[in-house]
Amino acid sequence: MPTISQFFGIVIQMFWKEHAPPHFHAMYAEHEALIDIRTLEVIGGSLPRRALNLTMEWAIEHRRELMEDWNLCQSKQLPKRIEPLE
């Protein structure tokens, strides 16, 4: 599973053989959440509040790039790296 970004201990990844809806995986320590790119809703798992807030802030800034990466993954191409949250 390619890592597309990493910041403040949060790792953002996207799988090649994923199912709809378009989403990404955010991992922090032993926690993992699946987040819908279109709605930014958590559709599976959970993160601690601070990690979730940072992830959402990052996702809002990079929603267009996340959809581009989702489309690349759906066509079996390597997703591009996305700038971390600063």
N, C-alpha and C positions, 0 to 999 in steps of 0.2 A: 504494500500500500504506500504510494508516494506521499511524502511529507511536502506540503505546499507552503507552509509557514510555521514559524515557531517564535514565541514571545512570552516572557514572564513565566516560563515553565509550562506553557500551554503548547501542545503540538496539534497542528491542523493537518488532517490527511483526507484523501479522497481515493476511493477504490475504482478500479477499472470496470469491474463487472457488477455495478450497483443497480439497484432497482429505483423506480420512481417513488416518491417525488425527489427532485434534485436536492441533494443534501451533502453535508460534509461531516466528518468526525472530529470532535475536539476532545483531546485527552489532557488530563491534568492529574499527576500522581496516579492513584488507582481508579480514578473516575473517568468516565467517558460519556459523552452526549452526542447524539445525532441531531443536527440542526438543519431544518428546511431552509434552503437558500431564498426561496420566494417570500416566505412569511416570517422567517427568522424565529420560528417556533421550535422548541425542543420536541422532537418526535420520538425520542428514545433515550434512555439513560438519564444521567444528571451530572452536574458539576457543582462544586461549591459556589456560593453566591458571587464572590469576588471574581473567580475565574470565569463564571458565566457572563458577568457584566463586561469584563475585558474582551471576551470572545465576541459578544454582541456588538460592542463598539467597533471592533476590527471588521466584523462581517458587514456592518452598515457601510463602512468606508470602502469595502472591496466587493460589494455584491455583484457588480458587472463582471469583474475578473473571476469570481467564483462560478458564475454561470458559464463563462468561457471555458474554464477548467472542466466543469461538468460535461460540457459538450465534447471537449477533447477526450475525456475518459470514455464517454459513450461510443466514440468512434475509435477506441482502442489506441489512443495516442497519449503520450506522457503529458500530464498537466504542467503548467508553468508555475514557477515559484511566485508567491505574492509577498510583497513587502510586509514585515512584521509591524505590530503596533508599537509606537515609540512613546 
